[in-house]
């Protein structure tokens, strides 16, 4: 695993300073949708198109109209000492430069609803950071951001913001790793080719990558992600707006107890009318079965 040396990161940064695709459908009126990535039209290049640089700050949307849904990754706080990255969805004007759109959504930060949630969402990316460009070669994205990206914060904050960029860009299947530039300068303190595996410590114990925070969850709902829990076992619940349990399913990840395994399960539920509900995942206490390592956030439930 690539590691960033904390002292060097702080000193040098201050001084120098697309998962599988799927059809997202239409963004719902109250919330966005729940798919893990975007459906790239067949007549448009993917983020890994061989035409060289694929995204610059001046990239424009499609003048014919339409929208594209992309993901950005922010940190969701926790009441159980279990904060970590979660995906949110953003609807943007239809564009070929989906990588640029995702980066700009990330740099814009959480919206008011996300900031005001309990627990609240936050970003480690410093204010004023600008996206300057993106190139992709053989699966590696090189993202160029302004020097503000390296300013302020602790070494933990710097690690958090790099994780946000890595997760945001690797939502696209043609991007498997990310390298960084600040104002066009490649810094050796950032190991080249950083991957999601390098930032497993930035995730909650049970990381749900689908559905996204505030996404539409049509029944049966599909849930994917990773977990590092005792004996690879945890529970997944769907609650209605009144807190009534609609579904309660035990889930087994592919690995646990010191390793992070994957999961992909489908869970049906029934509601009479559409409305907000809650997705909750947690690890039952080995002592009394009480919920530990709880992550929960709103989802839009449909009949």
N, C-alpha and C positions, 0 to 999 in steps of 0.2 A: 504494500500500500504506500502511495506517495505521501510524504509528510512535509509540512511546512515548518521550518524551524522558527519558533515563536519570536525570539529576540531579533533575529535577522529580518523577519517579516516586518516587525514594527519599525525598526530603524530604517530599512531601505525603502519601504513604502512611503513613509512620511517624507523622506528625502527626495525620492523620485516622483515623489508623487507628482430527424424528427421522429418512447413506447410505441407500439404499433398504431397505425392509423385506423380510423373508423369514422363512420358517418355521424356527425354530431347532431344533425337535424337543426331545427330552428331554436334559437334562444328563447326560453319561456319569458313571459312578461315579468314575473317577479324574479326568478333566478336564471342563471345559465344552465347548460346541460351537463351531463355527467360523464361523457366519454373521455378517455385518457389523452386523446390528441386531436388531430384534425384530419378531415378528408381532403386530400390535395386533388383538385381536378386533373383529369388525365391529360389535358392540354397545357398544363403549367409545369414548370420545372420543380423538382423537389429541392429541399434546402441543400442537398449535395450535388446540384447540377454542375456539370463540368465546365461551365462557361466562365470560371474564375470567381471574382468577388460577387457574392449574391445579394448582399444587403448593405446599404449605406443609409445614413440618416435622411437623405433626400429621396429615398425610394417612395414612390407614390402608389396609392391604391388603384384599383381597377375603375376607370371612369364610367364603366357600364353599370356600376352599382353592385349590390350584393355585399355580403359580409362573410367573414371567416372567424372561427372561434379558435383561440389559442390558450395556452396555459402559462401561468406564472407561479412561482413557488415562494411562499412567505412562511414565517414562523408563527405557529399558533401557540399561545401561552397555555399553561396547564395549572390546574388546582391540585394536581397530584405529582408535581415535580417530573413532568413528562412532556415538556415542550419540545417541539420539533417541526420540521418542514411539512407543509400541506399544500396541495395544488388549489388554485382558484382559476376560474375561466374568465376570459375577456372576449367580447365581441368587437371586432375591428373591421374597417372597410376591407373588402376583398382585395387581396394583394398576392403577388408572386413572392414577395420578400417576407415570408412567414417568420424566418429567423429574426429579422429586424423588428417585426411586429411584436414578437415574444420578448425581445430584449427591452423594447420601449415600454411594454406593459409592466415588466419587472421594475424598471427604473422609476415608473410612475408611483409605485408603492401601493399598499392596501387602500381600498376605498373606505368611505365613511362607515358603511355597514360593518365592514371587517374590523376596522379600528375600534368600533363601539361594541363589538361582540363580547360575550363573557364565556370563556376567556378571550382576550383581545388578540388580534393578529398584529405582527410588527415585521419590520424589515431591518436587516443589518447593512443595507446599501446606503452610503452617505448621501444626504441631500446634495443636489448639484451635479451628481455623476451623469455624464452624457455618453450616449452610445455613439461610437465613431465609425464602426464598420465591422464586417464579419466575412471571413473567407472559410471555405471548407475544402479539404483535400484528403482523400482516402479515409474518410470517416472522422477526421479530426477538424474541429472548428477552432479557428483562431479569432477571438473576439477582442476588439480594440475599444477600450473605454477611456474616458478622461482621467486625469491624475487624481481627481476627487475620490475615485473609487478606493484609492489607497490611503486616504487621509482619515485621521481620527480613529478612535475605538481601540479596543484591546486586541491581542492576537486572536482571542476567541471570536470577536466580532469580525475580524478579517477572514477567519476560516468560515464563519457563517455566511458572509456575503459571497465568497467564492462558491460555496455549496449551492446557494440560490441560483447563481448563473449556470453552474454545471447541470443542475436538475432542469432548469428552464430550457436550456438548449438541447439536452439529450431526450427531450420529449419526442424529437423527430427521429425516425428510424435511420436516417442517413448520417446522424451524428452520434458517435460512440464515445468521444472524448473531447476535452476542451483545453485549449491553451489561451493564455492571457497576454495582452499588451496594454500598457498605459501610455496614452498619447503616442502610439505607434512604436513604443519601445518594449521589447520582450525582456522581462526580468527573470534572472535565473532563480530567484527565490520562489517563483511559481514553477513547480515541476511541470514539464510539458505533458500533455495528454492526460489530464485529470478526468476521472470517471466517477460515476455514481458510487461505486464501491469504495472510493477514497473518502466518502463523506457519510458513511453509515452512522457515525457518531452524531450526526446532525438530525437524525430522525427520532420520532417517538418510538417507544418499544414496539408498538404496532402501527405501522405506517400504511395508511389507505391511500393508494394512488388513484383509485376509481371507486366511487364517484368523487368528484371534486367538492370542496367546501361550497355550500349553497347551490349545488347542482340538482337537476331533475333526476329523480330516482323512480323510473317506471317499474312496475312489478311484472315479472320477477326481477329483482335488482341484482346486477353483477358487481362483485367486489373483488378488487385485486390489490396487491401490495406485498409488503414484506413484514416479517416479525422476528424478534429475538426474545422469546418467552420460555418459561420453564416447560420442558418436555414438548415444546413447539405447539402448545395448546392455548387457545384463548376463546372468548365468546364475542359474538356479534349480535347486536340488538337494533331493531328499528322501532322507534317510538312515535306515536302520533302527537299532534299539537297539545294534547292534554296530558302527555306523559304516559299514556297507556301503551303497554308492550304489544306490538303487532307481530313481531318475529323475534325469536331468540335461538341462535344457532351456535353450537360448538364448532370451532374451526381448528384444523390442524395445518400448520405451516410445514414446509418441506424440511425444515431444520429448526432447532431451538436449543436453549440452555447454552448460550455462549456463541452461537452462530445465527446468522440472519437467513431465514428461509422465506420462500415465496408462498403466496396463497392466491387462489382464484376460485371463488365460490359464487353460486347463484342462490338467492334467498327470495321466496315469494312472500307477499303480504297483501292485505286487503283493506282498502278504505272506501267509504261511500262517496266522498267528495275530495277534490284536490285541495291540498293545503300543506303548510309547513310541518315538518316532523324533525326527528333527530336520529342521526346515526351514532351509535355508541359501540366502541370496541374496548375490551378490557381483559386483563389477566386476573382470574379468580385467585384470591389468596390461598396458599397451600394450607394455612392454618384453619380458616373458617369460611372460605369461599367468597369473601367480600371483594368488591371490585378494587383492583389496583392497576396502575399504569393506564388510567382512563384517558381515551381521546374521544371527544364527541363534538359534532358540529351539525348545523342545519342542512336538511335536504328537502326538496319539494316532492311531496308524495302525490301520486296520481291514481285514480281508480283503475 
